[in-house]
Amino acid sequence: MFNLLAAAGMAASLLVAPAAPAAPEAPTPEGITFSVVTVNGSGCPAGSTRVRTSPDGTSFSVLYSDFVAEDGAHAGATEFRKNCQLNLLVSIPQGFSYAIAQVDYRGHARLYSGASATQSAYYYFTGQSATAETNYSLSGPYSGRWTNSDAAEVAVYSPCAEQTNFNINADLRVRAGSAEASRNWISMDRAHGEVENIYHLSWKRC
C-alpha cells in the first residue's frame, strides 16, 4: 500500500511541476533604421507611403494616404482590390536577427448588408522562401473604424550575418454582393481618418 501511495504522489508531483521558463528574448539592439527602397501597387501611388521607426527600436509603422478598395455603385471594375508591396532596407547591428512578432492594423470601412471585405498581409525576406500571412474579415452592415491586432505566427526571422530586405505585401478587398447598388469600401489610409499600422519586432542573437 505504501509503495502505491508513494507512486501516486510522485505522479501527482510530476503533473503539477512548473514548466521550464522560456528562453529570454534578446534585448533590442541600438541603431536600427527602416527605409523604403521600393513601393509598388494600386494602393500606394508614388509619395503616398511613409515608414518610421519607433525611438526604442521595438517597432516600426507604415502610414498610407491613398489606400482604399471599393465595390458597388460607381466603382470601377478593378477598384474592388488594392494592394501595396513595400520593400524595406533594414539596418541592424551585427549579431542580431529580427522577426515580426505582432501587427496592429487599423482602418475604416463602410459596408452595407450583403457586402464583405478582407485585409490581408504577407511577409518575407528577399532571397528566402518562407512567407508569413495574416488575414482579417468584415461583413456588412458595418460603418466606422476597424482594428486588427494579429499575434499569429508571423515570426519569420531575418537571416544572420547578412543584410537583407524585408517585404510586406498588404492587400484590401471588398465585394458588394447583394449591396451592389451602394458604395462599399474599406480603407487603410489617412484620407478616411488618421491611422497608423504598427509592426512589433522580436529579436534574437545569432
N, C-alpha and C positions, 0 to 999 in steps of 0.2 A: 504494500500500500504506500509506504514511504517513497519508494522509487517512482511510482506512478505520479504522486503529488509533486515530487521534485521535477519530474519531466514536464508535467503540465506547467509548473511555474517557470521553467526555463523557456518553454514555448511562448508563454504569455509575454515574458520579458523581451523576447525577440520580436514579437509583433508590435510592441509599443516603443521599441528602441528608436531614438530620433535618427532621421536620415542624415547622412554626411552633408555638411554645408557645401553649396555650390562654389566653384572657384570664383574668386572675386574678379569683376570686370576691371580691365586695365584703366588707370587714370587717364583722363583726357589730356593728350599732349598739347603743347602750345604751338602757335604759329600756323594754324590751319586756315586755309582760304579755299573758297569755291568760286570759280569764274566760268561764265558761259562761253563755250567755244563755238557751238552752232545751235541754232534754233530753227526747226522746220515743222511745218504743219499748218492746217487750215485754222487752228485755234490760237495761233500765236504769230500774227503778222510781224514784220520787222519792227523792232523798237517797242514791242508791247509786253515784253517779259523781263523781269528783274530777279536776280538772286542775291541774297545777302546771308552772311554767316553770323550766328549769334556771338556775342562778346566772349562767352566762355567756351566756344567751340563744340558745344554739345549738340547743336542742331544747325540747320540752315533752312531758309524759307524761300519760296518761289511765289512771286506776285505776277498775275496776269492782268491785262487791262482790256482784252477783247476776246474772251474765251467763252462762247455761248453756242449751244446747239438748239435748234428749234424745228418743230414739225407741226403741220396743220395749216390753218388759214394764212395765205400769202407767203408761206415758207418755200424757198427754192428746193429743187429736187435733192440737192446734196447737203442741205443745211441740217439734216437730222443727226449728222455725225461730225464732230470736230475733234481733232487730236493735236497734240504738240509733243514733238520729240526734242528733248533737251540733252545736249552733250556737254558735260561739265568737266573742267580741268580741276583736279583736286590736289592741293599741295599739302602734304602731311610729312612729319618728321620720319626719318629712317627708323626702322624697328617697330612700326605700328601698322596695324590693319584695321579697317573700319567696315561697318555694315549699317544698313538702315534698320533700326530696332522698332520704330513706330512711326506712322504717318498720320498727321492731322489734316484732313481735307475739309474745306469749308466752301460754301457757295449759296446760291439762291435758285429757286425753281418756281414755276407756275404750271401746274398740270391739272387739266380738267378730268372729270370722271371718264375712265376708259383709256387714259394716256399713261405712259410709263417712261422712266428714264434710268440710265445707268451711268455710273462713274467708275472707270477702271484705270489701273496704272500698272506698268510693267517696268522692272528694274534689272539692269545687268551692267557688267563691266566690259569694256571693249576688249575683245580677244577671249572672253570666257563664254562658255555655252550655258552656264547656269543662269536661269531667269526666275525672278520672284514676281508675284502678281497679287494685286488686291482688287476687290470689287465692292460696289455699293449700289443699291437699287432703291428707287422711289416709285410709288404708284399714286395716280390721281384719285380723288381730288387732293391737291396739295398746293399750298401757297406760302412762301416765306423762305426763311433761312434753313439750310441743312448742314449737318456736320457728320463727318465720318472719321473716327479715330480708330485706326486699324493696327492692332498689335500682333497681327498674324505672323507666320513665318516668312518674314521678308529679309531675314538675315543672310544675305549672300555677301561674304566678306571679300574685300579687295585683295588681290594677290600681294604677297610680301616681296620686299626687295625690288619693287619696280613701281613706277608711276603709271597709272592707267586711268583713262577717262571713265566717268560714271554716266550712265544713260538712264533717263526717265522718259517713258512714253505714256503721257496722260491722254485719256480718251473720254469724251462725253457723247452720249447718245440719247435721243428721245424719240418715241414713237407715239403719234397721236391716237392710233387705234380708232375707237368709235368717237373720239373727240376731234375728228379731223376738221370740223367747221370752226374750231377755235385755235388760237395760237398757244402752243405748249412749248415750254423752253426750260432748260437747265443751264446754269452758268457757274463759272468758277473765276469770276473777274471783278475788277473794281467798278466797272460800269454799272453794275447792279447792286453795289454796296461793297464797302471795304472788306476784303478777305485776304487771308494770308495762309498759304499751305505750308505746313511745318514738317520737316523731316528730322526725326530724332536719331542720333547716332549711338552706336555702341562700339567699343574699342577692344582690341586685344593686342598683346605683344607677339611679334613674330618669332 
